[in-house]
Structure formats: structure tokens, C-alpha cells
Amino acid sequence: MSASIGGSPALRSSVRSDEVARFDALAARWWDPEGPMRPLHRLNPVRLAYLRDEACRHFGRDPRAPFPLDGLAALDVGCGAGLLSEPLARLGAQVTGIDPAAANIEAARAHSAENGLAIDYRTDTVEAVAAGPARFDLVVAMEVIEHVAEPAAFLRSSAACLKPGGLLVLSTLNRTLRSFALAIVGAEYVLRWLPRGTHDWERFITPAELGRMTLEAGLTNFRTRGMVLDPLRGGWRLADDTAVNYLAAAVRP
């Protein structure tokens, strides 16, 4: 979910209030693996593996270690009810999760408390965090940027939250005919994996567009990796194909 609510001109918002309301209404069912967030539950293992491996490669860590992200400060932007924040914490990261939907944060706090995880959840915005003093080794925004009003501004704020040498990792959807067929028609109308209206194809972002945004935000070493559905295994896997879902990473010099 998107991660910014605005007020003053200095903290101009990239949030869309309709998106906040949509995800706020789903808060109670975020952790139901067969509920409306089922696609995210299925995506989570491949997202987490990419994130862990990129972070370990960047920070010189062993991905096979029990706590490979130990000591790293991580910001999960648009954290929802904590589907990614919790496994990040289990990998050793010191996690702060932010989301503009208050019900999502309430659900995240309750679930992390039940599981004995110390995660700092806040009903907050990426612009507000960028305007404050805290900076992070790792900033994560999974399935967020396609939901915000101003993707370039959102990316600049996310980049500003990084420490020098920090790593930004995102995932989103490419704007192609195939993504329209699969992510909109297939996922929302035929298979009904997602509620209708979850995505707006015109807001999908191509890798080339995202690469330009990261460059304009002062980031370097932009790279992408595709995620494709593996029907034989019933899950997702990493691939070179970025035509629909893809991950991206970039570094603050």
C-alpha cells in the first residue's frame, strides 16, 4: 500500500486517499493466506529471497547465516499489516514499518505482538520520515509505487530516507499488454485473486521509467529482476522476464 499522506507544502503527499481507504478496509484479513491478500502471501517468499540476497550482496553478508541482516536498520514503506516486516525482523533487521492506513498498523502491531517480534510500526508517511532525522541502511517499498499519485516524488522521498551507501528495493508491475491481460483481466476479473479495481494499468511503471526516476532521485546501480508465476509449483520464482511483475534495487552513493 502507498505510504504518504500530506499536509504542509513541505511534505507534499504522494498518497491517494481512495487507495488508503481500500487497503484500510482490508486490514482485518491481511494475514489470511486464503483471503484478499492471497497473492501477496504467495509472492512473499520470492520477494524476501530477492531482498535478502540483494542486501547480503550489497552489505557483504552471508545469506546462509541465521540472522544475515543483523544490525541493519530497515524501513518498510507501505508495510500493510506486516507481511514483509515480520520476516525481515526474523532475519535480524531492526524494522520500522510505516503505512498511512491506521487499521493496517493496528493489525500489524497485534500480529507482531502475538509472535514476539519487536517492530516499530507507525501510521506515518515516507515524506514525514524523509523530513525527520532517522536514516536507514535498507528501504523497502513492495507493490507500493503503482498506487501513489506522484511516483517520482515518492521515490525521491524514499531515497532520502537512506543512509549514504544504503540500498533501496522495490517491486511493481510493468505497463505492457501482457500485464493488462494477466494482472488486470486475469487476476481481478477471471481468477478473482484480487478485488476488482485493485490496480490501474495506466499507473503501472516500466523498468525504463523506474530507472530514470531512481537516477533523478540521486541513486545509482539500478537493476531489475522479474517475478513469474510457476504453475507447476503453485508459487512464484525469479526470472529474466520483467513483462509483468518485477523487482528493482538501487543504491544511494
Beta strands, then each sheet from edge to edge (+ up, - down):
strand 1: 73-77
strand 2: 94-99
strand 3: 120-123
strand 4: 136-142
strand 5: 162-173
strand 6: 220-230
strand 7: 235-239
strand 8: 245-251
sheet 1: 3+ 2+ 1+ 4+ 5+ 8- 6+ 7-
end
